[in-house]
Amino acid sequence: MQSMKTKIEVQFQDKDVNVNDIEKAVKEDLKAKGVKLNTLANLDVYYKPEDGSIYYVAATKDKKEYNVEDAPLYI
């Protein structure tokens, strides 16, 4: 039996954004901050399609918190 592939896109006005690309941008930002993804307990991601901005809050298992500091990410 083959596993199912899922593709989720957000369509807003003339823009299509794949949810996987949003997740990838957040994970790359966390890695750039020196965060090891396997230490995360929670990762909440918020995408605003009207301006393409991405916000997130990540909490590690030892209760450290990371987020978008000065400006959101954009996609």
Secondary structure, DSSP 4 states (H G I P E B T S, - for coil): -PPPP---EEEETTEEEEHHHHHHHHHHHHHHTT--GGGEEEEEEEEETTTTEEEEEEEETTS-EEE--SS-EE-
